[in-house]
């Protein structure tokens, strides 16, 4: 049986969908007056995460209607929230604090429930070059993508190797960015809000989060895309 006839292999290839080279992306025409909502989900509001939020807001504010949802998993939020709120207010985006259960998957589910955007973005660590994100998002959503990963490749082992990964590797990057994997991947994951809720549901109990994500994506026919961008 060749790879094309193997349902697991072909399913994996179909799931990975296709990969975008930002150099090949031209401007896309959008309907006048239509602004897509993008919710930035912040499970751990530290300095690096807020710096990442600021970078994304600056890059995307002209293209998307952005709101920021921050998780509070304990009573300490009364101490740090005023300063976080002041910083978010300076970005002139809607922002709110939501109570969330402890644990990455539980917090992610609470954040997704509270989000108002059609798409939800999860940021982890310093974000990579965001220049390809807007054209990449436009093409992904126009062509039917459901989850987009933009990785800071300097955070990956073997970053000098092939830039295009298979579905299993991309799923690993996705769960790391969602905070439910054990890797050191940094970057941005953008997922349709209905899908991120499905991915987050009890994901923390999965023995292998990446395999579980692949199965859930396959089950709903979702397409996972990684932009093969090396910011260096």
C-alpha positions in Angstrom: 0.0 0.0 0.0 1.5 3.4 -0.9 1.1 6.5 1.1 -1.7 7.8 -1.1 -3.8 4.7 -0.3 -3.1 4.7 3.4 -6.0 6.4 5.1 -3.9 7.4 8.1 -1.2 8.9 6.0 -3.5 10.6 3.5 -5.7 11.8 6.4 -2.7 13.3 8.1 -1.6 15.1 4.9 -5.1 16.4 4.3 -5.3 17.6 7.9 -2.0 19.5 7.5 -3.8 21.0 4.6 -1.2 23.2 2.9 1.6 25.5 3.9 1.8 29.2 3.0 4.9 31.1 1.8 4.1 34.7 2.7 6.3 35.9 -0.2 3.6 34.4 -2.5 0.7 36.1 -0.8 -0.8 39.0 -2.7 -3.3 41.5 -1.3 -6.8 40.1 -0.7 -10.0 42.0 -1.3 -12.3 42.3 1.8 -15.9 43.4 1.8 -16.1 47.0 2.9 -17.3 47.5 6.5 -16.7 43.9 7.5 -14.2 43.6 10.4 -13.5 40.2 11.8 -13.3 39.8 15.6 -10.1 38.5 17.1 -9.9 37.7 20.8 -6.4 37.5 22.4 -6.5 34.9 25.2 -4.0 35.5 28.0 -3.8 32.6 30.5 -0.7 33.9 32.2 -0.5 37.7 32.2 3.2 38.2 32.7 5.4 40.9 31.2 6.4 38.8 28.2 2.8 37.9 27.4 1.7 41.5 27.7 4.6 42.6 25.4 3.3 40.0 22.9 -0.3 41.3 23.2 1.0 44.8 22.5 2.9 43.6 19.4 -0.1 41.8 18.0 -2.5 44.7 18.7 -0.1 47.2 16.9 0.2 44.8 13.9 -3.4 43.8 13.6 -5.6 46.6 14.9 -6.2 48.0 11.4 -7.4 44.6 10.1 -9.3 43.1 13.0 -11.7 44.1 15.8 -9.6 43.1 18.8 -10.5 42.3 22.4 -8.3 40.9 25.2 -9.5 38.3 27.7 -7.3 37.7 30.7 -7.6 34.7 33.1 -7.6 34.9 36.9 -7.0 31.5 38.4 -6.5 32.6 42.0 -7.3 35.5 44.3 -4.0 37.2 43.5 -5.6 39.0 40.6 -6.7 41.8 42.9 -3.0 42.6 43.2 -1.9 42.5 39.5 -5.1 43.3 37.6 -5.1 47.1 38.1 -1.7 47.5 36.4 -2.6 45.0 33.7 -5.9 46.8 33.1 -4.1 50.2 32.8 -1.7 48.8 30.3 -4.4 47.2 28.2 -6.5 50.5 28.4 -3.5 52.2 26.8 -3.8 50.0 23.8 -7.4 51.2 23.3 -8.8 47.7 23.0 -11.7 46.1 24.9 -10.4 44.0 27.8 -11.8 41.9 30.6 -10.8 39.6 33.4 -12.5 36.3 33.8 -12.4 33.7 36.5 -10.9 30.5 35.4 -10.1 27.1 36.9 -6.5 26.3 37.4 -4.7 24.4 34.7 -3.8 25.3 31.2 -6.7 23.5 29.4 -9.3 24.6 32.0 -8.1 28.3 31.8 -8.1 28.1 28.0 -11.7 26.8 27.9 -12.8 29.6 30.3 -11.1 32.2 28.1 -12.6 30.9 24.9 -16.1 30.9 26.5 -15.7 34.6 27.4 -14.2 35.6 24.1 -16.3 37.6 21.6 -14.2 37.3 18.5 -14.8 34.8 15.7 -11.2 33.8 16.1 -9.1 33.4 19.2 -5.4 33.9 19.4 -3.1 32.4 22.1 0.4 34.0 22.5 3.3 32.3 24.2 6.5 34.0 24.9 8.1 36.5 22.6 6.2 36.5 19.3 8.0 36.1 15.9 8.0 38.5 13.0 4.3 39.2 12.6 4.5 40.7 9.1 3.2 37.5 7.4 0.3 37.1 9.9 -2.3 39.4 8.3 -1.9 38.1 4.7 -1.6 34.6 6.1 -4.8 34.9 8.1 -6.7 36.4 5.2 -5.7 33.6 2.9 -6.3 30.9 5.6 -9.8 32.1 6.4 -10.7 32.7 2.7 -9.4 29.2 1.7 -11.1 27.5 4.7 -8.4 27.1 7.3 -9.4 26.6 10.9 -6.2 26.8 13.0 -3.1 28.7 12.1 0.3 28.4 13.8 3.1 31.0 13.5 6.1 29.7 15.3 9.2 31.5 16.6 11.5 28.9 15.0 14.4 29.9 17.2 12.5 28.2 20.0 12.5 24.9 18.3 15.1 22.1 18.4 16.6 21.6 15.0 15.4 25.0 13.8 17.8 25.0 10.9 16.2 21.8 9.4 13.3 21.8 7.0 10.8 24.6 7.6 7.8 22.7 6.5 6.6 20.2 9.1 4.0 17.4 8.9 0.7 17.4 10.6 1.9 15.6 13.8 4.7 18.1 14.3 2.4 21.1 13.7 -0.1 19.6 16.2 2.7 19.4 18.7 3.5 23.1 18.1 -0.2 23.9 18.5 -0.6 22.2 21.9 2.6 23.8 23.1 1.3 27.3 22.1 -2.0 26.5 23.8 -0.1 25.7 27.0 -1.1 22.1 27.1 2.1 20.5 25.8 5.5 20.1 27.3 7.6 21.7 24.6 9.3 25.0 24.5 7.6 26.3 21.3 6.9 30.0 21.3 4.8 32.0 18.9 1.1 32.6 18.0 -1.8 30.2 17.5 -5.0 31.5 15.9 -8.0 29.2 16.1 -11.7 29.6 15.3 -13.4 30.2 18.6 -15.8 27.2 18.4 -12.9 25.0 17.6 -10.6 26.2 20.4 -13.4 25.4 22.9 -13.6 21.9 21.4 -9.8 21.5 21.6 -9.6 22.7 25.1 -12.3 20.6 26.6 -10.7 18.2 29.0 -7.5 18.3 26.9 -5.4 18.3 30.1 -6.5 14.7 30.8 -5.2 13.4 27.5 -2.2 11.1 27.7 -0.7 12.6 24.5 -2.3 16.1 23.8 -0.9 16.3 20.3 -2.4 13.0 19.2 -5.7 14.0 20.9 -5.7 17.3 19.1 -5.2 15.5 15.8 -8.0 13.2 16.5 -10.4 16.0 17.4 -9.4 18.0 14.3 -9.9 14.9 12.1 -13.3 14.3 13.7 -14.6 17.7 12.7 -12.8 18.0 9.4 -10.7 21.0 10.5 -7.6 22.2 8.6 -4.4 23.0 10.5 -1.9 25.3 8.9 1.6 26.4 9.9 3.3 29.3 8.3 6.8 28.2 7.4 8.5 31.5 8.4 11.9 31.9 9.9 12.1 35.5 11.2 15.9 35.4 11.1 
